[in-house]
Amino acid sequence: MATGRIRKLAEKGFGFIETDKGDLFFHMSSLQGCRFEDLSEGQEVEFERGQGPKGPRAENVKLVG
């Protein structure tokens, strides 16, 4: 699994993960083992790269630690 840090969270239930290959979109439906409300900017996450209707996105997003 790839890792990154949450760069930005939006109130509408999505955010962006900062990775070594640029920012990657994620939606709250992609979270595993946590709720969107429990996330904060700067947290480290693990994820799998996937493809959404509008381009690349993070899937199976989990908090590290």
N, C-alpha and C positions, 0 to 999 in steps of 0.2 A: 504494500500500500504506500501511496505517496503521502507526504506530510506538508503542512503549511500553517500559516497563522491567519486567523480571521482578521481581515482588514476593515471591513465595513458591514454593518447590519442595518437593514431597513425595517421599518415598522410593519411593512406589508408581508413579512414572512420569508424574506430572502436575504442573501448577503454575498460577499465576495471573499475568497480565500487568496491570500498572497502566497504565491509559489515561486520557485526559481525560474519558471517558464512564463511568468506573468500572472495576472489575476484570473481567478476561475469562479464563475457563478455557482451558487448552490441555493436550493429551495428547501424550506423546512420539511417537506415530505421526504427529503433525502437523509434526514438525521436518524442515527441509530443509537439507542440507549440514553438519549437526553432530549430535552424539550428546547424549542427555539428560545423560550423565555429564560433558559438557564445559561445561554451563551453570552459572551462579552467580547468586545474587540480586543485582539492581542492574544487570545487563547490559541494553543496549538491543537491542531486536528489532524486526523488521518482520513484519507478518502481514496476512492477509486475514480479514475477519469472516465467520464461517460460522454454521450452525445445527446443533447436535447433538441427540441424543435428549432431553437434559435442558435445552436452552436454548441461548443464544448461546455460541459458542466461537471461538477463534482457529485458523485453518488456515494451512498453508504458512508456518510460523514460521521465520524466518532471523535469524541474528545480524547486527547492523549493524557494519560495519567489519571 
